[in-house]
Amino acid sequence: MKSKFTFLLIGSLIAIVTMALLSANISERKTEKVELNKTPEISGTDQYKNDEWQKYYPRQYSSWMKTKESGDILDLLKEYPQLPIIWAGYGFAKDYNAPRGHYYAIQSNTNTLRTGAPVDGKTGPMPTACWTCKSPDVIRMIERDGELEYFTGKWAKYGSEIKNSIGCANCHNNETAELRVSVPHLNRGLIAAGLPTFEESTHQVKRSLVCAACHSEYYFKKNKWTDADGKEKLAKVVTFPWKYGLNSEGMEKYYDEVGHTDFVNKISKTPILKTQHPGYEMHLTGIHGQKGVACADCHMPYTQEGSVKYSDHQLQNPLNTMDRSCMNCHRESEAKLKGIVKQKYVRKTQLHIITMDNLAKAHLETAKAMEVGATDEELKAVRQDIRTGQWKWDYAVASHGAFFHAPEEVLRNLSVANEYAMQARIKLVGVLAKHGVMDYAAPDFDDKAASQKLAGLDFDKMVEAKLEFKRTLEKEWNKTAVSNKTWNQDAFKGTDNETAYSKTVNGEYIRK
Amino acid sequence: MKKTAISLFVFALLFFGYIVQQSQMTSYLSKDPKACINCHVMNTQYATWQHSSHGVAGVACIECHLPTDNFFEKYYAKSVDGWNHSVAFTNGTYDPAMKISDYGAERVQKNCISCHASMVSEIKSNSDKYHNYTDPEVETGRKCWDCHKSVPHGKVRSITTTPYNLGIKENK
């Protein structure tokens, strides 16, 4: 009997110890399960810092960091000296480079001569709206100050607040990482165009719409408002002109209806519409857009790293990732496809330059007509032709990639643009002849410096002022952002701060 | 000495047995399409085939991809492919969007013709009647799938983008 009880006792003890260990293990596994299923919450100010997202999304972050590789400065005013004439009186005549990676959004915005050389928060040529597509900090500012206050005042007002380059929070919900659009103008544009809003759209469409929030044609709509203290203010709100359709005709109609003009050309006194970058609108008219291919399908291809699949956040030219972008669907060789793309580029460029030459000449010939006494009445039809022609030319080429996204639409717009430019020049021959000028030839514009002079710009003065701004106010902005803990300067360490006009030597800005 | 040698030999034999078991080596002697997804790289091809008419009709991978009329040719092709695939998979030297080799394409084309013989013979008799083969503008030598592009592996196919290629049941 006694030995049986001993056996039972020991047996039970062993069972209990085993079960205790097991139950400890079960609860440990359960905690693991809960932890693993948690979506990381990146809250507070941290959500606007891309480097905070790195902790949870290391692959996406490090591929985003690689947009740094698209960093070359290509001075397009040097490439196309017609541009300062066409844009005389507008910021783009001062400085205009080929686009660079998302990593550089803030740096390029701060360095370009277009944003000028403010000396405090209330000076400088540009409004706050210029930050809108550059940073996740914009969401924070709109939340803090309200949309209308955000869009009121000078660009320099937010210099110390907006420091993080366009990144995670611009396209992703900070609690679920789902796609979102963080600015109100996209949905307003979609509603005006009679299209489904971002939230109503399918995931595949959202994979383009997050890009469309910035890569679209827009203008700054003037909006008078009164703040809480009863003070009258003027907001300049980013607005999409999509009411009459997502094409150059519809948008021109809209701009004419609301009486919008971006600037008056200094040389010819023509009221000009400056196209921004209708990349999304153009893409929709092209074959990839019509087939429902999203921006992300080619520019953010799915990538496999070991056994992990994620989308590549190194947004760049898909010709660098053909095996993951093009080759999923296309059966031809990479070399053949590249050849086709090159051909599209060559075709576009031929018509691009012809049209640009004619537009520049039309501006200079109009100036000559003014000089010899032509009246505004005589030049009205000429200026209307230049306005429409220049809008269409710009519409065709301003988004850079449109020659590939929508080659037919680009060539159509360029041809019509050139027709308008030529119509203006034919009319000008008549106007000039009437005033006794028979053999006027516009001065050469084969040199950026000469063109900027014609546009009445003092390049040296602009550069000196900008460098002074970089040595003083910009440094203050950086200090403030670091001490406010809204910006982690270390995440941007080692960034080359080269511009078209200066370089950095031992942290000092030197003119090139 | 003798003892050590014999025991090492026995160990090597056992180890080989282990490798055979681990690499599912014997499955490659079968004609089962599942053998082709022993490594995940072919999930795309398996999933697209499985959803295709050829998959529904139960035409197995090797019925298109290997010579079907000659035992020696079949095993020669199988060895060449097997070697190339093992090297690429072991070293990770394959591309996301894989393309068939010329040798592989030649074999598939033969098999298209042999199964769809009656249709192909009609096409051939038509073209013999109406095509001027001496005209260099007339493209000859194209493969069936130059036109029938999505047969049987679908329009979009690469390791990372093919729809429905996650969670292949047979590969769990």
Interface residues (C-beta under 8 A of the other chain):
Chain A: D297 P301 Y302 T303 Q304 K309 D323 R324 M327 N328 C329 R331
Chain B: D95 P96 A97 D146 K149 K155 V156 R157 S158 I159 T160 T161 T162
